[in-house]
Amino acid sequence: MNIIVSFREELARKLYDGGKMFDFLPVINPRLEKDLKTLNTWVMHLAEQDVPFLIISGERMGQDYVIRENYVLWKEKRV
């Protein structure tokens, strides 16, 4: 797991490892400015609300069967 950004990192890692987080924004293209602005907006909002989150880098298979890099924003599941 390659963590790029996290908030309350120790708690966020425990929640992630325990399956108590969900992929809130599952596909963020790091090469698209629009996607990164959306990601940054959510990062600021979640930090203001004191919600633990992780941003991890990964890969996904495109429709053309080409593997592409992406970011995934994981946030704590709340009721």
Biopython code that builds the backbone (N, CA, C, O; Angstrom):
import numpy as np
from Bio.PDB.StructureBuilder import StructureBuilder

atoms = [
    (1, "MET", "N", (0.852, -1.175, 0.000)),
    (1, "MET", "CA", (0.000, 0.000, 0.000)),
    (1, "MET", "C", (0.891, 1.229, 0.000)),
    (1, "MET", "O", (1.680, 1.420, 0.925)),
    (2, "ASN", "N", (0.779, 2.043, -0.996)),
    (2, "ASN", "CA", (1.564, 3.257, -1.106)),
    (2, "ASN", "C", (0.682, 4.443, -0.737)),
    (2, "ASN", "O", (-0.133, 4.891, -1.543)),
    (3, "ILE", "N", (0.844, 4.944, 0.465)),
    (3, "ILE", "CA", (0.004, 6.052, 0.922)),
    (3, "ILE", "C", (0.608, 7.364, 0.460)),
    (3, "ILE", "O", (1.782, 7.636, 0.711)),
    (4, "ILE", "N", (-0.184, 8.170, -0.209)),
    (4, "ILE", "CA", (0.276, 9.465, -0.690)),
    (4, "ILE", "C", (-0.103, 10.542, 0.317)),
    (4, "ILE", "O", (0.735, 11.359, 0.698)),
    (5, "VAL", "N", (-1.339, 10.548, 0.742)),
    (5, "VAL", "CA", (-1.834, 11.526, 1.701)),
    (5, "VAL", "C", (-2.701, 10.771, 2.696)),
    (5, "VAL", "O", (-3.402, 9.829, 2.326)),
    (6, "SER", "N", (-2.656, 11.178, 3.942)),
    (6, "SER", "CA", (-3.571, 10.595, 4.912)),
    (6, "SER", "C", (-3.892, 11.632, 5.976)),
    (6, "SER", "O", (-3.166, 12.612, 6.145)),
    (7, "PHE", "N", (-4.975, 11.408, 6.683)),
    (7, "PHE", "CA", (-5.376, 12.262, 7.786)),
    (7, "PHE", "C", (-5.602, 11.352, 8.973)),
    (7, "PHE", "O", (-6.336, 10.367, 8.885)),
    (8, "ARG", "N", (-4.959, 11.690, 10.098)),
    (8, "ARG", "CA", (-4.976, 10.815, 11.264)),
    (8, "ARG", "C", (-4.478, 9.435, 10.836)),
    (8, "ARG", "O", (-5.187, 8.435, 10.940)),
    (9, "GLU", "N", (-3.249, 9.417, 10.355)),
    (9, "GLU", "CA", (-2.696, 8.262, 9.639)),
    (9, "GLU", "C", (-2.770, 6.954, 10.416)),
    (9, "GLU", "O", (-3.158, 5.932, 9.851)),
    (10, "GLU", "N", (-2.412, 6.959, 11.684)),
    (10, "GLU", "CA", (-2.404, 5.701, 12.449)),
    (10, "GLU", "C", (-3.805, 5.102, 12.534)),
    (10, "GLU", "O", (-3.988, 3.909, 12.293)),
    (11, "LEU", "N", (-4.791, 5.929, 12.876)),
    (11, "LEU", "CA", (-6.170, 5.457, 12.950)),
    (11, "LEU", "C", (-6.661, 5.028, 11.569)),
    (11, "LEU", "O", (-7.326, 4.000, 11.436)),
    (12, "ALA", "N", (-6.337, 5.808, 10.549)),
    (12, "ALA", "CA", (-6.784, 5.487, 9.198)),
    (12, "ALA", "C", (-6.227, 4.141, 8.744)),
    (12, "ALA", "O", (-6.939, 3.367, 8.104)),
    (13, "ARG", "N", (-4.980, 3.852, 9.061)),
    (13, "ARG", "CA", (-4.396, 2.562, 8.679)),
    (13, "ARG", "C", (-5.104, 1.404, 9.385)),
    (13, "ARG", "O", (-5.376, 0.370, 8.775)),
    (14, "LYS", "N", (-5.398, 1.585, 10.669)),
    (14, "LYS", "CA", (-6.095, 0.532, 11.422)),
    (14, "LYS", "C", (-7.486, 0.290, 10.838)),
    (14, "LYS", "O", (-7.898, -0.858, 10.674)),
    (15, "LEU", "N", (-8.200, 1.353, 10.529)),
    (15, "LEU", "CA", (-9.535, 1.223, 9.949)),
    (15, "LEU", "C", (-9.467, 0.552, 8.578)),
    (15, "LEU", "O", (-10.293, -0.302, 8.256)),
    (16, "TYR", "N", (-8.484, 0.942, 7.780)),
    (16, "TYR", "CA", (-8.317, 0.358, 6.443)),
    (16, "TYR", "C", (-8.020, -1.132, 6.550)),
    (16, "TYR", "O", (-8.635, -1.947, 5.862)),
    (17, "ASP", "N", (-7.082, -1.479, 7.409)),
    (17, "ASP", "CA", (-6.718, -2.890, 7.588)),
    (17, "ASP", "C", (-7.872, -3.704, 8.166)),
    (17, "ASP", "O", (-7.994, -4.896, 7.883)),
    (18, "GLY", "N", (-8.727, -3.059, 8.984)),
    (18, "GLY", "CA", (-9.852, -3.752, 9.586)),
    (18, "GLY", "C", (-11.098, -3.780, 8.711)),
    (18, "GLY", "O", (-12.133, -4.302, 9.124)),
    (19, "GLY", "N", (-11.007, -3.222, 7.507)),
    (19, "GLY", "CA", (-12.154, -3.231, 6.588)),
    (19, "GLY", "C", (-13.239, -2.247, 6.961)),
    (19, "GLY", "O", (-14.396, -2.424, 6.578)),
    (20, "LYS", "N", (-12.882, -1.205, 7.709)),
    (20, "LYS", "CA", (-13.881, -0.233, 8.150)),
    (20, "LYS", "C", (-13.799, 1.070, 7.376)),
    (20, "LYS", "O", (-14.185, 2.128, 7.871)),
    (21, "MET", "N", (-13.286, 0.978, 6.144)),
    (21, "MET", "CA", (-13.254, 2.131, 5.258)),
    (21, "MET", "C", (-13.831, 1.691, 3.920)),
    (21, "MET", "O", (-13.866, 0.500, 3.611)),
    (22, "PHE", "N", (-14.284, 2.662, 3.127)),
    (22, "PHE", "CA", (-14.762, 2.311, 1.796)),
    (22, "PHE", "C", (-14.177, 3.276, 0.774)),
    (22, "PHE", "O", (-13.787, 4.398, 1.099)),
    (23, "ASP", "N", (-14.126, 2.808, -0.470)),
    (23, "ASP", "CA", (-13.536, 3.619, -1.534)),
    (23, "ASP", "C", (-14.531, 4.684, -1.962)),
    (23, "ASP", "O", (-15.425, 4.447, -2.775)),
    (24, "PHE", "N", (-14.348, 5.852, -1.392)),
    (24, "PHE", "CA", (-15.263, 6.975, -1.576)),
    (24, "PHE", "C", (-15.146, 7.547, -2.990)),
    (24, "PHE", "O", (-16.158, 7.776, -3.654)),
    (25, "LEU", "N", (-13.935, 7.773, -3.443)),
    (25, "LEU", "CA", (-13.679, 8.179, -4.829)),
    (25, "LEU", "C", (-12.770, 7.108, -5.420)),
    (25, "LEU", "O", (-11.554, 7.175, -5.239)),
    (26, "PRO", "N", (-13.326, 6.124, -6.122)),
    (26, "PRO", "CA", (-12.540, 4.959, -6.511)),
    (26, "PRO", "C", (-11.562, 5.158, -7.664)),
    (26, "PRO", "O", (-10.571, 4.432, -7.746)),
    (27, "VAL", "N", (-11.805, 6.114, -8.554)),
    (27, "VAL", "CA", (-10.898, 6.270, -9.693)),
    (27, "VAL", "C", (-10.581, 7.751, -9.907)),
    (27, "VAL", "O", (-11.402, 8.503, -10.433)),
    (28, "ILE", "N", (-9.393, 8.151, -9.497)),
    (28, "ILE", "CA", (-8.918, 9.507, -9.726)),
    (28, "ILE", "C", (-7.705, 9.407, -10.643)),
    (28, "ILE", "O", (-6.699, 8.792, -10.290)),
    (29, "ASN", "N", (-7.804, 10.000, -11.794)),
    (29, "ASN", "CA", (-6.697, 9.986, -12.742)),
    (29, "ASN", "C", (-5.706, 11.074, -12.325)),
    (29, "ASN", "O", (-6.062, 12.252, -12.332)),
    (30, "PRO", "N", (-4.469, 10.711, -11.960)),
    (30, "PRO", "CA", (-3.501, 11.705, -11.503)),
    (30, "PRO", "C", (-3.031, 12.659, -12.601)),
    (30, "PRO", "O", (-2.338, 13.636, -12.317)),
    (31, "ARG", "N", (-3.397, 12.389, -13.833)),
    (31, "ARG", "CA", (-2.989, 13.250, -14.946)),
    (31, "ARG", "C", (-4.064, 14.255, -15.350)),
    (31, "ARG", "O", (-3.824, 15.114, -16.198)),
    (32, "LEU", "N", (-5.241, 14.149, -14.749)),
    (32, "LEU", "CA", (-6.332, 15.074, -15.079)),
    (32, "LEU", "C", (-6.486, 16.120, -13.969)),
    (32, "LEU", "O", (-6.729, 15.781, -12.810)),
    (33, "GLU", "N", (-6.345, 17.362, -14.335)),
    (33, "GLU", "CA", (-6.439, 18.447, -13.358)),
    (33, "GLU", "C", (-7.817, 18.483, -12.694)),
    (33, "GLU", "O", (-7.921, 18.764, -11.500)),
    (34, "LYS", "N", (-8.862, 18.203, -13.451)),
    (34, "LYS", "CA", (-10.222, 18.205, -12.908)),
    (34, "LYS", "C", (-10.365, 17.167, -11.793)),
    (34, "LYS", "O", (-10.939, 17.458, -10.743)),
    (35, "ASP", "N", (-9.840, 15.951, -12.021)),
    (35, "ASP", "CA", (-9.900, 14.892, -11.005)),
    (35, "ASP", "C", (-9.122, 15.287, -9.756)),
    (35, "ASP", "O", (-9.581, 15.050, -8.638)),
    (36, "LEU", "N", (-7.946, 15.889, -9.940)),
    (36, "LEU", "CA", (-7.127, 16.283, -8.790)),
    (36, "LEU", "C", (-7.784, 17.403, -7.992)),
    (36, "LEU", "O", (-7.672, 17.435, -6.767)),
    (37, "LYS", "N", (-8.469, 18.321, -8.672)),
    (37, "LYS", "CA", (-9.194, 19.382, -7.956)),
    (37, "LYS", "C", (-10.324, 18.782, -7.128)),
    (37, "LYS", "O", (-10.544, 19.186, -5.986)),
    (38, "THR", "N", (-11.038, 17.818, -7.703)),
    (38, "THR", "CA", (-12.109, 17.134, -6.969)),
    (38, "THR", "C", (-11.542, 16.430, -5.746)),
    (38, "THR", "O", (-12.105, 16.519, -4.654)),
    (39, "LEU", "N", (-10.434, 15.734, -5.929)),
    (39, "LEU", "CA", (-9.778, 15.037, -4.828)),
    (39, "LEU", "C", (-9.356, 16.017, -3.735)),
    (39, "LEU", "O", (-9.605, 15.772, -2.554)),
    (40, "ASN", "N", (-8.727, 17.115, -4.116)),
    (40, "ASN", "CA", (-8.280, 18.107, -3.131)),
    (40, "ASN", "C", (-9.441, 18.718, -2.367)),
    (40, "ASN", "O", (-9.329, 18.967, -1.167)),
    (41, "THR", "N", (-10.551, 18.961, -3.043)),
    (41, "THR", "CA", (-11.740, 19.505, -2.381)),
    (41, "THR", "C", (-12.242, 18.543, -1.310)),
    (41, "THR", "O", (-12.546, 18.961, -0.192)),
    (42, "TRP", "N", (-12.332, 17.249, -1.648)),
    (42, "TRP", "CA", (-12.794, 16.257, -0.675)),
    (42, "TRP", "C", (-11.805, 16.076, 0.466)),
    (42, "TRP", "O", (-12.210, 15.882, 1.612)),
    (43, "VAL", "N", (-10.515, 16.137, 0.166)),
    (43, "VAL", "CA", (-9.491, 16.006, 1.203)),
    (43, "VAL", "C", (-9.649, 17.128, 2.234)),
    (43, "VAL", "O", (-9.620, 16.872, 3.437)),
    (44, "MET", "N", (-9.815, 18.353, 1.771)),
    (44, "MET", "CA", (-9.985, 19.480, 2.698)),
    (44, "MET", "C", (-11.274, 19.326, 3.508)),
    (44, "MET", "O", (-11.286, 19.574, 4.713)),
    (45, "HIS", "N", (-12.355, 18.919, 2.843)),
    (45, "HIS", "CA", (-13.637, 18.766, 3.528)),
    (45, "HIS", "C", (-13.568, 17.678, 4.604)),
    (45, "HIS", "O", (-14.029, 17.889, 5.726)),
    (46, "LEU", "N", (-12.997, 16.523, 4.271)),
    (46, "LEU", "CA", (-12.918, 15.436, 5.242)),
    (46, "LEU", "C", (-12.023, 15.800, 6.422)),
    (46, "LEU", "O", (-12.322, 15.430, 7.558)),
    (47, "ALA", "N", (-10.936, 16.516, 6.171)),
    (47, "ALA", "CA", (-10.060, 16.953, 7.256)),
    (47, "ALA", "C", (-10.779, 17.939, 8.171)),
    (47, "ALA", "O", (-10.631, 17.871, 9.391)),
    (48, "GLU", "N", (-11.553, 18.848, 7.597)),
    (48, "GLU", "CA", (-12.331, 19.794, 8.398)),
    (48, "GLU", "C", (-13.361, 19.084, 9.253)),
    (48, "GLU", "O", (-13.644, 19.520, 10.369)),
    (49, "GLN", "N", (-13.932, 17.990, 8.745)),
    (49, "GLN", "CA", (-14.943, 17.236, 9.472)),
    (49, "GLN", "C", (-14.334, 16.193, 10.406)),
    (49, "GLN", "O", (-15.065, 15.464, 11.076)),
    (50, "ASP", "N", (-13.004, 16.115, 10.457)),
    (50, "ASP", "CA", (-12.270, 15.189, 11.324)),
    (50, "ASP", "C", (-12.577, 13.730, 10.990)),
    (50, "ASP", "O", (-12.717, 12.899, 11.887)),
    (51, "VAL", "N", (-12.681, 13.423, 9.699)),
    (51, "VAL", "CA", (-12.942, 12.065, 9.225)),
    (51, "VAL", "C", (-11.621, 11.459, 8.730)),
    (51, "VAL", "O", (-11.004, 12.017, 7.822)),
    (52, "PRO", "N", (-11.174, 10.342, 9.296)),
    (52, "PRO", "CA", (-9.941, 9.716, 8.818)),
    (52, "PRO", "C", (-10.073, 9.261, 7.359)),
    (52, "PRO", "O", (-11.104, 8.723, 6.954)),
    (53, "PHE", "N", (-9.021, 9.484, 6.591)),
    (53, "PHE", "CA", (-9.021, 9.035, 5.201)),
    (53, "PHE", "C", (-7.610, 8.696, 4.767)),
    (53, "PHE", "O", (-6.630, 9.115, 5.383)),
    (54, "LEU", "N", (-7.529, 7.932, 3.699)),
    (54, "LEU", "CA", (-6.264, 7.580, 3.049)),
    (54, "LEU", "C", (-6.413, 7.804, 1.558)),
    (54, "LEU", "O", (-7.486, 7.607, 0.989)),
    (55, "ILE", "N", (-5.335, 8.214, 0.940)),
    (55, "ILE", "CA", (-5.287, 8.229, -0.517)),
    (55, "ILE", "C", (-4.167, 7.278, -0.899)),
    (55, "ILE", "O", (-3.013, 7.461, -0.512)),
    (56, "ILE", "N", (-4.527, 6.269, -1.656)),
    (56, "ILE", "CA", (-3.520, 5.293, -2.063)),
    (56, "ILE", "C", (-3.412, 5.290, -3.581)),
    (56, "ILE", "O", (-4.370, 5.600, -4.291)),
    (57, "SER", "N", (-2.251, 4.939, -4.053)),
    (57, "SER", "CA", (-2.072, 4.832, -5.500)),
    (57, "SER", "C", (-2.241, 3.376, -5.893)),
    (57, "SER", "O", (-1.917, 2.463, -5.132)),
    (58, "GLY", "N", (-2.741, 3.186, -7.068)),
    (58, "GLY", "CA", (-2.949, 1.830, -7.544)),
    (58, "GLY", "C", (-2.979, 1.800, -9.052)),
    (58, "GLY", "O", (-2.593, 2.758, -9.721)),
    (59, "GLU", "N", (-3.435, 0.707, -9.564)),
    (59, "GLU", "CA", (-3.564, 0.549, -11.002)),
    (59, "GLU", "C", (-4.930, -0.032, -11.309)),
    (59, "GLU", "O", (-5.507, -0.764, -10.505)),
    (60, "ARG", "N", (-5.433, 0.303, -12.471)),
    (60, "ARG", "CA", (-6.703, -0.254, -12.911)),
    (60, "ARG", "C", (-6.585, -0.605, -14.378)),
    (60, "ARG", "O", (-5.775, -0.037, -15.110)),
    (61, "MET", "N", (-7.402, -1.542, -14.789)),
    (61, "MET", "CA", (-7.421, -1.967, -16.190)),
    (61, "MET", "C", (-8.449, -1.124, -16.922)),
    (61, "MET", "O", (-9.615, -1.087, -16.527)),
    (62, "GLY", "N", (-8.032, -0.451, -17.978)),
    (62, "GLY", "CA", (-8.945, 0.347, -18.785)),
    (62, "GLY", "C", (-9.770, -0.512, -19.713)),
    (62, "GLY", "O", (-9.551, -1.717, -19.833)),
    (63, "GLN", "N", (-10.728, 0.128, -20.371)),
    (63, "GLN", "CA", (-11.574, -0.600, -21.308)),
    (63, "GLN", "C", (-10.786, -1.126, -22.500)),
    (63, "GLN", "O", (-11.196, -2.080, -23.160)),
    (64, "ASP", "N", (-9.651, -0.491, -22.764)),
    (64, "ASP", "CA", (-8.806, -0.942, -23.874)),
    (64, "ASP", "C", (-7.720, -1.916, -23.404)),
    (64, "ASP", "O", (-6.740, -2.156, -24.109)),
    (65, "TYR", "N", (-7.910, -2.473, -22.202)),
    (65, "TYR", "CA", (-7.007, -3.463, -21.616)),
    (65, "TYR", "C", (-5.594, -2.931, -21.388)),
    (65, "TYR", "O", (-4.615, -3.675, -21.456)),
    (66, "VAL", "N", (-5.509, -1.632, -21.116)),
    (66, "VAL", "CA", (-4.239, -1.011, -20.780)),
    (66, "VAL", "C", (-4.283, -0.665, -19.290)),
    (66, "VAL", "O", (-5.258, -0.092, -18.804)),
    (67, "ILE", "N", (-3.221, -1.018, -18.583)),
    (67, "ILE", "CA", (-3.165, -0.722, -17.149)),
    (67, "ILE", "C", (-2.790, 0.745, -16.967)),
    (67, "ILE", "O", (-1.812, 1.231, -17.534)),
    (68, "ARG", "N", (-3.597, 1.440, -16.157)),
    (68, "ARG", "CA", (-3.374, 2.861, -15.912)),
    (68, "ARG", "C", (-3.269, 3.106, -14.405)),
    (68, "ARG", "O", (-3.897, 2.423, -13.596)),
    (69, "GLU", "N", (-2.458, 4.096, -14.061)),
    (69, "GLU", "CA", (-2.309, 4.498, -12.667)),
    (69, "GLU", "C", (-3.552, 5.286, -12.239)),
    (69, "GLU", "O", (-4.125, 6.036, -13.028)),
    (70, "ASN", "N", (-3.949, 5.105, -11.001)),
    (70, "ASN", "CA", (-5.043, 5.907, -10.463)),
    (70, "ASN", "C", (-4.856, 6.082, -8.965)),
    (70, "ASN", "O", (-4.075, 5.365, -8.339)),
    (71, "TYR", "N", (-5.569, 7.031, -8.400)),
    (71, "TYR", "CA", (-5.606, 7.239, -6.961)),
    (71, "TYR", "C", (-6.982, 6.829, -6.469)),
    (71, "TYR", "O", (-7.971, 6.947, -7.192)),
    (72, "VAL", "N", (-7.040, 6.350, -5.244)),
    (72, "VAL", "CA", (-8.307, 5.977, -4.621)),
    (72, "VAL", "C", (-8.379, 6.671, -3.265)),
    (72, "VAL", "O", (-7.454, 6.569, -2.460)),
    (73, "LEU", "N", (-9.467, 7.370, -3.019)),
    (73, "LEU", "CA", (-9.698, 8.009, -1.718)),
    (73, "LEU", "C", (-10.557, 7.070, -0.886)),
    (73, "LEU", "O", (-11.700, 6.776, -1.236)),
    (74, "TRP", "N", (-9.990, 6.603, 0.222)),
    (74, "TRP", "CA", (-10.708, 5.756, 1.174)),
    (74, "TRP", "C", (-11.086, 6.604, 2.361)),
    (74, "TRP", "O", (-10.254, 7.349, 2.879)),
    (75, "LYS", "N", (-12.336, 6.507, 2.807)),
    (75, "LYS", "CA", (-12.748, 7.240, 4.000)),
    (75, "LYS", "C", (-13.413, 6.297, 4.982)),
    (75, "LYS", "O", (-13.874, 5.214, 4.622)),
    (76, "GLU", "N", (-13.451, 6.732, 6.227)),
    (76, "GLU", "CA", (-14.054, 5.917, 7.278)),
    (76, "GLU", "C", (-15.548, 5.753, 7.029)),
    (76, "GLU", "O", (-16.236, 6.706, 6.664)),
    (77, "LYS", "N", (-16.046, 4.521, 7.232)),
    (77, "LYS", "CA", (-17.483, 4.261, 7.169)),
    (77, "LYS", "C", (-18.112, 4.834, 8.418)),
    (77, "LYS", "O", (-17.679, 4.535, 9.531)),
    (78, "ARG", "N", (-19.123, 5.648, 8.242)),
    (78, "ARG", "CA", (-19.844, 6.206, 9.383)),
    (78, "ARG", "C", (-21.318, 5.955, 9.222)),
    (78, "ARG", "O", (-21.833, 5.900, 8.105)),
    (79, "VAL", "N", (-21.999, 5.804, 10.342)),
    (79, "VAL", "CA", (-23.437, 5.552, 10.327)),
    (79, "VAL", "C", (-24.179, 6.862, 10.426)),
    (79, "VAL", "O", (-25.409, 6.876, 10.430)),
]
sb = StructureBuilder()
sb.init_structure("model")
sb.init_model(0)
sb.init_chain("A")
sb.init_seg("    ")
for serial, (resi, resn, name, xyz) in enumerate(atoms, 1):
    if name == "N":
        sb.init_residue(resn, " ", resi, " ")
    sb.init_atom(name, np.array(xyz, "f"), 0.0, 1.0, " ", f" {name:<3s}", serial, name[0])
structure = sb.get_structure()
